[in-house]
Amino acid sequence: MHIPDSFVSVPVAISTSVVSVAALTVSLKRSQTNLGTRHAPILGLTTAFIFAAQMINFPVAGGTSGHLSGGALAAIILGSPWAGTLCIATVLIIQAVLFADGGITALGANILNLAVIGVWVGWLLTQTLQRLFGGSRARLPLAAGIAAGVSIVVAAIACAIELAISGTASLVVLPTMAGVHILIGLGEGLITGGVIAYLANARPDLLPGGQQQFRGWLTPIVTIFLIAGVLSLGASAWPDGLEKVAGDLGFLNLAENVRLAVPTPLADYEIQGLGSIGTSIAGLIGAAFCFIVAFGLAKVVKPKNA
């Protein structure tokens, strides 16, 4: 659901950028209450993991693919929607700047849809469902999975509204985007619930309320490197939800119009002349960048007494 440059009008691009900058500013300020030295590795690893996981497109019905967006997952692991917003925004910025995945001028819209709406819908719905389920930690994967799936549909509707306001597509884009992303949301929910269930059993130190001491880098780093460097090579080649809708409704060609061109040495997650090895290297570079930026961010915004 990464919007390219020319899918949204200039007014929509500007207005969503203003809202996203405001949301990131508030998130940075509010994160000072829950980020610190202990949380730096968790924020870094979560951001790198979500970047890597987003490289793997899974097939859904109708020749469409989807991938993890990770908003609900980030908020739950980090224990805060504010930190979750910073995590997903970091991934989106690095994807746009280094990999040409999402337009530079559409970055505000992408951050709003995925890092703000996706994160907050996932977080609030998870908390609501947890209360309805009695607050049991054992029910967290189920609550998180449902919330993650719903958050994708809501983010897709927000994207569709932006496209309709921009004049890119008629209002038929609303039910079309929602329908496609219900299927993608099922995958999002299964992945999110599965990851939370695994962490609750194997790595409780990576979840809020678990052990207070982060206890090891090896397993998460190896996992991230395997996903980014190996599993990403098996990603589905089918178009993702937005690309499929754009093709069906006849505005896919607009993606060729780039309003702001910047050098993207790893465009399309490739390195010229290296084939699949280039994709692996690009994935590892992207995951490393995400970790470094997020880790540094946690250090910068940590509270003075952390």
C-alpha positions, 0 to 999 in steps of 0.5 A: 500500500505504498503510494507512488508520487502521482497517485495523490494530488499536490493538495493531498500530498501537502495536507497529509505531510503536515498531519504526518509531521505533526504526528511524528513530532508528538510521537517523539515527545511522547516517546520520551516517557517510554523509550530509553537505553533498554528499549533502544535494541528492541526498537532497532530490532523491531524496525529492522524486522518489519522492514525485512518482513515487508520484503516478502509478498504473500499471494492472495486470491485474484492474482494479488499479493500482500505483505506485512505492514506491521503497525499493530505488531510494532505498537504491541512489541514496543508497548506504545503506539507513539513508538510504533508510529516512529518505527513504521515511519522510519521503515517508510522513509528508508524505503522511499529514499533508498529503494524508491518504494513509495513516492517522496511526495507521497511520503506524508500520505504513506506515513499517515495511512500506515504509521499513524492510522494503521498503528493506532487502529491496531493498538486501540483495537488490541487493547479493547479486545484484550479487555473483552477477552478478560485481559489474559496474556494468553489471548494477546495473540488472538487480539493482536491478530484480529486488530492487525487485520482490521487496521489494514482495511482501515488504512486501505480505506484512508488510502482510497479516500485520498485517491478519490479526493485527488481525482485519481479514481472514482469513489468505486476505489473505496469498496475495491480497496477495502475488498482486496485488503480484507484478504491481505488483512487476513495474512497480516492478522495471521503473521502478527498473531503468530509473531506475538505468540512466538515472542510470548513463549520464546522471547518474553524479554521482547514484549512489554511486561516480560523480563526487564533485561534484554537477553540476547542479540543472536536469535533476532539478528539471525532471523532478520538476516534470514528474512531479508537475505534469503526468504525475500527471494521467494516473495510473490511476483503478483502485484500488491493490493494498491497496484492491483486496484490501480491496474484494474481501475486504469490509473496504474500508468500514473506511477510512471510520473515522478514529481521528485526524483532522488538518487535511489541506488537500491531501487526496487530492492536490486543492485544492478548486475547482481541478480538475486544476490543483489536483492539479498544484499539490498535487503540486508543493507535496508534492515541494517539502516533501519536498525541503526536509525531506530536504535539511534532514535531511541538514544536521542529521545530517551528521558534524561533519567533513563 
